[in-house]
Amino acid sequence: MKKIMKEKNQVVPDEVLSKEFLSQFKTEADVSRFLNQLHAQVLEKMLEGEMDAHLGYEKNSVAGNNTGNSRNGSYPKKIQTGHGESVISIPRDRNGQFEPIAVPKHESRGLSIEKLVISLYAKGMSVSDIEEEMREIYEIELSTSAISIITNKVSQAAQEWQNRPLDPVYLIVWMDGIVSRYGITARL
């Protein structure tokens, strides 16, 4: 039973959580700080993927030469996340047409688009299904190429989720019931 519980709660493989790696954490605050930095890095990778989709080529690619629009560095932005406050680099383009979706302009809180895209992708939805879902339910216009690039940038998390060990036994509860009303009436 303990083995099943251990496998159920294990999200990160033991190889990643080596003693050397874990030795850097002394308190819960150290772990929170690490998670905050990790979250910021994932957001920055997603923003890079969005920029790749917006421009139509990857960073430092010769395909971007003489296209009329190119990368123009980045600017820092302070955001509030579930792990605390972070400062991330938001990429920008020369024409100023890039509208980030993961961390929208003029907002200090991300929409958690990365969680949504990864969870939908991990549940087996196709990229075009994710695009349709984002448009219909969340009113977010995100192209299939942008979704594909985002999922490729953070596909490791999706692959780990898909390849996680499953419990050998699942409990199913079936409940059924009949409701009837009856009353006692008095006759005179």
ChimeraX commands (.cxc) that place a marker at each C-alpha (Angstrom):
marker #1 position 0.00,0.00,0.00 radius 0.5
marker #1 position 2.84,2.42,0.82 radius 0.5
marker #1 position 4.42,1.71,-2.56 radius 0.5
marker #1 position 1.16,2.61,-4.33 radius 0.5
marker #1 position 0.86,5.85,-2.34 radius 0.5
marker #1 position 4.49,6.74,-3.13 radius 0.5
marker #1 position 3.96,6.21,-6.87 radius 0.5
marker #1 position 0.68,8.15,-6.81 radius 0.5
marker #1 position 2.24,11.29,-5.29 radius 0.5
marker #1 position 5.42,11.15,-7.38 radius 0.5
marker #1 position 5.34,13.80,-10.10 radius 0.5
marker #1 position 9.09,14.25,-10.57 radius 0.5
marker #1 position 11.28,11.18,-11.16 radius 0.5
marker #1 position 13.70,10.25,-8.37 radius 0.5
marker #1 position 16.66,10.76,-10.74 radius 0.5
marker #1 position 15.87,14.48,-10.92 radius 0.5
marker #1 position 15.59,14.82,-7.15 radius 0.5
marker #1 position 19.12,13.69,-6.31 radius 0.5
marker #1 position 20.64,14.30,-2.88 radius 0.5
marker #1 position 22.99,16.89,-4.39 radius 0.5
marker #1 position 20.08,18.80,-5.88 radius 0.5
marker #1 position 17.99,18.64,-2.70 radius 0.5
marker #1 position 20.91,19.73,-0.51 radius 0.5
marker #1 position 20.43,23.33,-1.70 radius 0.5
marker #1 position 17.07,23.52,0.11 radius 0.5
marker #1 position 17.21,24.11,3.85 radius 0.5
marker #1 position 13.74,25.55,4.50 radius 0.5
marker #1 position 10.31,25.70,2.90 radius 0.5
marker #1 position 11.11,29.28,1.85 radius 0.5
marker #1 position 14.04,27.94,-0.22 radius 0.5
marker #1 position 11.68,25.55,-2.02 radius 0.5
marker #1 position 9.16,28.36,-2.64 radius 0.5
marker #1 position 11.90,30.60,-4.03 radius 0.5
marker #1 position 13.02,27.80,-6.37 radius 0.5
marker #1 position 9.45,27.18,-7.58 radius 0.5
marker #1 position 9.00,30.90,-8.18 radius 0.5
marker #1 position 12.15,30.99,-10.34 radius 0.5
marker #1 position 11.10,27.84,-12.20 radius 0.5
marker #1 position 7.65,29.32,-12.91 radius 0.5
marker #1 position 9.26,32.51,-14.23 radius 0.5
marker #1 position 11.54,30.51,-16.55 radius 0.5
marker #1 position 8.61,28.50,-17.93 radius 0.5
marker #1 position 6.67,31.73,-18.59 radius 0.5
marker #1 position 9.67,33.23,-20.39 radius 0.5
marker #1 position 10.00,30.09,-22.57 radius 0.5
marker #1 position 6.31,30.29,-23.42 radius 0.5
marker #1 position 6.65,33.96,-24.35 radius 0.5
marker #1 position 9.59,33.06,-26.60 radius 0.5
marker #1 position 7.37,30.43,-28.24 radius 0.5
marker #1 position 4.63,33.02,-28.74 radius 0.5
marker #1 position 7.14,35.40,-30.33 radius 0.5
marker #1 position 8.37,32.60,-32.63 radius 0.5
marker #1 position 4.77,31.99,-33.73 radius 0.5
marker #1 position 4.09,35.73,-34.14 radius 0.5
marker #1 position 7.16,36.33,-36.33 radius 0.5
marker #1 position 7.04,32.96,-38.10 radius 0.5
marker #1 position 10.62,31.96,-37.35 radius 0.5
marker #1 position 12.79,30.98,-34.39 radius 0.5
marker #1 position 15.32,33.24,-32.72 radius 0.5
marker #1 position 18.59,33.67,-34.69 radius 0.5
marker #1 position 17.09,31.97,-37.75 radius 0.5
marker #1 position 18.16,33.25,-41.18 radius 0.5
marker #1 position 14.51,32.94,-42.22 radius 0.5
marker #1 position 13.89,36.19,-40.38 radius 0.5
marker #1 position 16.27,38.28,-42.48 radius 0.5
marker #1 position 14.54,41.14,-44.32 radius 0.5
marker #1 position 11.04,40.14,-43.17 radius 0.5
marker #1 position 10.05,43.65,-42.12 radius 0.5
marker #1 position 9.60,42.72,-38.47 radius 0.5
marker #1 position 12.06,41.18,-36.07 radius 0.5
marker #1 position 12.85,40.81,-32.41 radius 0.5
marker #1 position 13.67,43.98,-30.53 radius 0.5
marker #1 position 15.02,42.77,-27.22 radius 0.5
marker #1 position 12.83,42.50,-24.17 radius 0.5
marker #1 position 11.59,44.48,-21.21 radius 0.5
marker #1 position 11.22,43.44,-17.58 radius 0.5
marker #1 position 7.77,42.98,-16.11 radius 0.5
marker #1 position 6.82,42.33,-12.50 radius 0.5
marker #1 position 4.08,39.70,-12.19 radius 0.5
marker #1 position 2.16,38.08,-9.36 radius 0.5
marker #1 position 1.89,34.30,-9.50 radius 0.5
marker #1 position 0.77,31.55,-7.18 radius 0.5
marker #1 position 4.39,31.25,-6.08 radius 0.5
marker #1 position 4.91,34.92,-5.31 radius 0.5
marker #1 position 6.18,37.97,-7.15 radius 0.5
marker #1 position 8.58,37.55,-10.09 radius 0.5
marker #1 position 10.29,39.72,-12.67 radius 0.5
marker #1 position 10.27,38.18,-16.14 radius 0.5
marker #1 position 11.56,39.33,-19.54 radius 0.5
marker #1 position 8.83,40.02,-22.08 radius 0.5
marker #1 position 10.08,39.87,-25.70 radius 0.5
marker #1 position 9.09,42.63,-28.11 radius 0.5
marker #1 position 9.15,43.11,-31.86 radius 0.5
marker #1 position 10.26,46.11,-33.91 radius 0.5
marker #1 position 6.76,46.94,-35.16 radius 0.5
marker #1 position 5.23,46.74,-31.68 radius 0.5
marker #1 position 2.56,44.30,-32.84 radius 0.5
marker #1 position 3.39,41.44,-30.46 radius 0.5
marker #1 position 0.52,40.84,-28.02 radius 0.5
marker #1 position 1.61,38.24,-25.44 radius 0.5
marker #1 position -1.13,35.90,-24.31 radius 0.5
marker #1 position 0.55,34.03,-21.44 radius 0.5
marker #1 position 1.18,37.35,-19.67 radius 0.5
marker #1 position -1.05,39.99,-21.32 radius 0.5
marker #1 position 0.04,43.60,-21.64 radius 0.5
marker #1 position -1.01,45.93,-18.80 radius 0.5
marker #1 position -1.75,43.04,-16.43 radius 0.5
marker #1 position 0.35,41.89,-13.51 radius 0.5
marker #1 position -1.19,38.45,-13.26 radius 0.5
marker #1 position -0.77,35.79,-15.91 radius 0.5
marker #1 position -3.86,34.02,-17.26 radius 0.5
marker #1 position -2.25,30.64,-16.52 radius 0.5
marker #1 position -2.50,29.89,-20.23 radius 0.5
marker #1 position 0.46,27.54,-19.87 radius 0.5
marker #1 position -1.46,25.38,-17.38 radius 0.5
marker #1 position -4.51,25.36,-19.61 radius 0.5
marker #1 position -2.63,24.47,-22.82 radius 0.5
marker #1 position -0.52,21.80,-21.11 radius 0.5
marker #1 position -3.48,20.23,-19.32 radius 0.5
marker #1 position -5.59,20.14,-22.50 radius 0.5
marker #1 position -2.65,18.75,-24.47 radius 0.5
marker #1 position -1.87,16.18,-21.77 radius 0.5
marker #1 position -5.51,15.05,-21.79 radius 0.5
marker #1 position -5.13,14.10,-25.43 radius 0.5
marker #1 position -6.66,17.08,-27.21 radius 0.5
marker #1 position -5.19,17.92,-30.59 radius 0.5
marker #1 position -3.65,21.32,-31.24 radius 0.5
marker #1 position -6.60,22.38,-33.39 radius 0.5
marker #1 position -9.02,21.27,-30.65 radius 0.5
marker #1 position -7.10,23.37,-28.13 radius 0.5
marker #1 position -7.27,26.36,-30.48 radius 0.5
marker #1 position -11.04,25.96,-30.81 radius 0.5
marker #1 position -11.48,25.52,-27.05 radius 0.5
marker #1 position -9.44,28.66,-26.30 radius 0.5
marker #1 position -11.48,30.68,-28.79 radius 0.5
marker #1 position -14.93,29.44,-27.80 radius 0.5
marker #1 position -14.67,29.22,-24.04 radius 0.5
marker #1 position -11.91,31.63,-23.06 radius 0.5
marker #1 position -12.26,34.08,-25.98 radius 0.5
marker #1 position -8.51,33.93,-26.63 radius 0.5
marker #1 position -7.25,33.93,-30.20 radius 0.5
marker #1 position -4.24,31.63,-30.31 radius 0.5
marker #1 position -3.17,30.05,-33.59 radius 0.5
marker #1 position -2.43,26.35,-33.97 radius 0.5
marker #1 position 1.20,27.18,-34.73 radius 0.5
marker #1 position 1.48,29.22,-31.52 radius 0.5
marker #1 position -0.05,26.39,-29.50 radius 0.5
marker #1 position 2.24,23.89,-31.17 radius 0.5
marker #1 position 5.32,25.98,-30.41 radius 0.5
marker #1 position 4.23,26.51,-26.80 radius 0.5
marker #1 position 3.63,22.79,-26.29 radius 0.5
marker #1 position 6.99,22.00,-27.87 radius 0.5
marker #1 position 8.73,24.47,-25.55 radius 0.5
marker #1 position 7.20,22.86,-22.46 radius 0.5
marker #1 position 6.53,19.37,-23.80 radius 0.5
marker #1 position 8.70,17.77,-21.14 radius 0.5
marker #1 position 6.05,18.46,-18.49 radius 0.5
marker #1 position 3.34,17.00,-20.73 radius 0.5
marker #1 position 5.41,13.89,-21.47 radius 0.5
marker #1 position 6.11,13.31,-17.78 radius 0.5
marker #1 position 2.38,13.53,-17.06 radius 0.5
marker #1 position 1.50,11.16,-19.90 radius 0.5
marker #1 position 4.14,8.63,-18.84 radius 0.5
marker #1 position 3.38,8.73,-15.12 radius 0.5
marker #1 position 2.78,5.39,-13.46 radius 0.5
marker #1 position -0.90,4.61,-13.04 radius 0.5
marker #1 position -2.41,3.04,-9.96 radius 0.5
marker #1 position -3.03,-0.68,-10.44 radius 0.5
marker #1 position -6.49,-0.42,-8.88 radius 0.5
marker #1 position -9.10,2.35,-9.04 radius 0.5
marker #1 position -12.11,2.56,-6.78 radius 0.5
marker #1 position -15.48,3.07,-8.43 radius 0.5
marker #1 position -18.53,3.98,-6.40 radius 0.5
marker #1 position -21.97,3.53,-7.94 radius 0.5
marker #1 position -24.78,5.17,-6.09 radius 0.5
marker #1 position -28.43,4.74,-6.87 radius 0.5
marker #1 position -31.53,5.59,-4.97 radius 0.5
marker #1 position -35.28,5.84,-5.14 radius 0.5
marker #1 position -37.12,8.73,-3.62 radius 0.5
marker #1 position -40.76,8.31,-2.80 radius 0.5
marker #1 position -43.17,10.52,-0.99 radius 0.5
marker #1 position -45.92,9.13,1.06 radius 0.5
marker #1 position -47.98,10.57,3.79 radius 0.5
marker #1 position -50.60,9.60,6.23 radius 0.5
marker #1 position -53.94,11.25,5.79 radius 0.5
marker #1 position -56.55,11.28,8.50 radius 0.5
marker #1 position -60.11,10.25,7.64 radius 0.5
marker #1 position -63.05,11.46,9.60 radius 0.5
marker link #1:1,2 radius 0.2
marker link #1:2,3 radius 0.2
marker link #1:3,4 radius 0.2
marker link #1:4,5 radius 0.2
marker link #1:5,6 radius 0.2
marker link #1:6,7 radius 0.2
marker link #1:7,8 radius 0.2
marker link #1:8,9 radius 0.2
marker link #1:9,10 radius 0.2
marker link #1:10,11 radius 0.2
marker link #1:11,12 radius 0.2
marker link #1:12,13 radius 0.2
marker link #1:13,14 radius 0.2
marker link #1:14,15 radius 0.2
marker link #1:15,16 radius 0.2
marker link #1:16,17 radius 0.2
marker link #1:17,18 radius 0.2
marker link #1:18,19 radius 0.2
marker link #1:19,20 radius 0.2
marker link #1:20,21 radius 0.2
marker link #1:21,22 radius 0.2
marker link #1:22,23 radius 0.2
marker link #1:23,24 radius 0.2
marker link #1:24,25 radius 0.2
marker link #1:25,26 radius 0.2
marker link #1:26,27 radius 0.2
marker link #1:27,28 radius 0.2
marker link #1:28,29 radius 0.2
marker link #1:29,30 radius 0.2
marker link #1:30,31 radius 0.2
marker link #1:31,32 radius 0.2
marker link #1:32,33 radius 0.2
marker link #1:33,34 radius 0.2
marker link #1:34,35 radius 0.2
marker link #1:35,36 radius 0.2
marker link #1:36,37 radius 0.2
marker link #1:37,38 radius 0.2
marker link #1:38,39 radius 0.2
marker link #1:39,40 radius 0.2
marker link #1:40,41 radius 0.2
marker link #1:41,42 radius 0.2
marker link #1:42,43 radius 0.2
marker link #1:43,44 radius 0.2
marker link #1:44,45 radius 0.2
marker link #1:45,46 radius 0.2
marker link #1:46,47 radius 0.2
marker link #1:47,48 radius 0.2
marker link #1:48,49 radius 0.2
marker link #1:49,50 radius 0.2
marker link #1:50,51 radius 0.2
marker link #1:51,52 radius 0.2
marker link #1:52,53 radius 0.2
marker link #1:53,54 radius 0.2
marker link #1:54,55 radius 0.2
marker link #1:55,56 radius 0.2
marker link #1:56,57 radius 0.2
marker link #1:57,58 radius 0.2
marker link #1:58,59 radius 0.2
marker link #1:59,60 radius 0.2
marker link #1:60,61 radius 0.2
marker link #1:61,62 radius 0.2
marker link #1:62,63 radius 0.2
marker link #1:63,64 radius 0.2
marker link #1:64,65 radius 0.2
marker link #1:65,66 radius 0.2
marker link #1:66,67 radius 0.2
marker link #1:67,68 radius 0.2
marker link #1:68,69 radius 0.2
marker link #1:69,70 radius 0.2
marker link #1:70,71 radius 0.2
marker link #1:71,72 radius 0.2
marker link #1:72,73 radius 0.2
marker link #1:73,74 radius 0.2
marker link #1:74,75 radius 0.2
marker link #1:75,76 radius 0.2
marker link #1:76,77 radius 0.2
marker link #1:77,78 radius 0.2
marker link #1:78,79 radius 0.2
marker link #1:79,80 radius 0.2
marker link #1:80,81 radius 0.2
marker link #1:81,82 radius 0.2
marker link #1:82,83 radius 0.2
marker link #1:83,84 radius 0.2
marker link #1:84,85 radius 0.2
marker link #1:85,86 radius 0.2
marker link #1:86,87 radius 0.2
marker link #1:87,88 radius 0.2
marker link #1:88,89 radius 0.2
marker link #1:89,90 radius 0.2
marker link #1:90,91 radius 0.2
marker link #1:91,92 radius 0.2
marker link #1:92,93 radius 0.2
marker link #1:93,94 radius 0.2
marker link #1:94,95 radius 0.2
marker link #1:95,96 radius 0.2
marker link #1:96,97 radius 0.2
marker link #1:97,98 radius 0.2
marker link #1:98,99 radius 0.2
marker link #1:99,100 radius 0.2
marker link #1:100,101 radius 0.2
marker link #1:101,102 radius 0.2
marker link #1:102,103 radius 0.2
marker link #1:103,104 radius 0.2
marker link #1:104,105 radius 0.2
marker link #1:105,106 radius 0.2
marker link #1:106,107 radius 0.2
marker link #1:107,108 radius 0.2
marker link #1:108,109 radius 0.2
marker link #1:109,110 radius 0.2
marker link #1:110,111 radius 0.2
marker link #1:111,112 radius 0.2
marker link #1:112,113 radius 0.2
marker link #1:113,114 radius 0.2
marker link #1:114,115 radius 0.2
marker link #1:115,116 radius 0.2
marker link #1:116,117 radius 0.2
marker link #1:117,118 radius 0.2
marker link #1:118,119 radius 0.2
marker link #1:119,120 radius 0.2
marker link #1:120,121 radius 0.2
marker link #1:121,122 radius 0.2
marker link #1:122,123 radius 0.2
marker link #1:123,124 radius 0.2
marker link #1:124,125 radius 0.2
marker link #1:125,126 radius 0.2
marker link #1:126,127 radius 0.2
marker link #1:127,128 radius 0.2
marker link #1:128,129 radius 0.2
marker link #1:129,130 radius 0.2
marker link #1:130,131 radius 0.2
marker link #1:131,132 radius 0.2
marker link #1:132,133 radius 0.2
marker link #1:133,134 radius 0.2
marker link #1:134,135 radius 0.2
marker link #1:135,136 radius 0.2
marker link #1:136,137 radius 0.2
marker link #1:137,138 radius 0.2
marker link #1:138,139 radius 0.2
marker link #1:139,140 radius 0.2
marker link #1:140,141 radius 0.2
marker link #1:141,142 radius 0.2
marker link #1:142,143 radius 0.2
marker link #1:143,144 radius 0.2
marker link #1:144,145 radius 0.2
marker link #1:145,146 radius 0.2
marker link #1:146,147 radius 0.2
marker link #1:147,148 radius 0.2
marker link #1:148,149 radius 0.2
marker link #1:149,150 radius 0.2
marker link #1:150,151 radius 0.2
marker link #1:151,152 radius 0.2
marker link #1:152,153 radius 0.2
marker link #1:153,154 radius 0.2
marker link #1:154,155 radius 0.2
marker link #1:155,156 radius 0.2
marker link #1:156,157 radius 0.2
marker link #1:157,158 radius 0.2
marker link #1:158,159 radius 0.2
marker link #1:159,160 radius 0.2
marker link #1:160,161 radius 0.2
marker link #1:161,162 radius 0.2
marker link #1:162,163 radius 0.2
marker link #1:163,164 radius 0.2
marker link #1:164,165 radius 0.2
marker link #1:165,166 radius 0.2
marker link #1:166,167 radius 0.2
marker link #1:167,168 radius 0.2
marker link #1:168,169 radius 0.2
marker link #1:169,170 radius 0.2
marker link #1:170,171 radius 0.2
marker link #1:171,172 radius 0.2
marker link #1:172,173 radius 0.2
marker link #1:173,174 radius 0.2
marker link #1:174,175 radius 0.2
marker link #1:175,176 radius 0.2
marker link #1:176,177 radius 0.2
marker link #1:177,178 radius 0.2
marker link #1:178,179 radius 0.2
marker link #1:179,180 radius 0.2
marker link #1:180,181 radius 0.2
marker link #1:181,182 radius 0.2
marker link #1:182,183 radius 0.2
marker link #1:183,184 radius 0.2
marker link #1:184,185 radius 0.2
marker link #1:185,186 radius 0.2
marker link #1:186,187 radius 0.2
marker link #1:187,188 radius 0.2
view
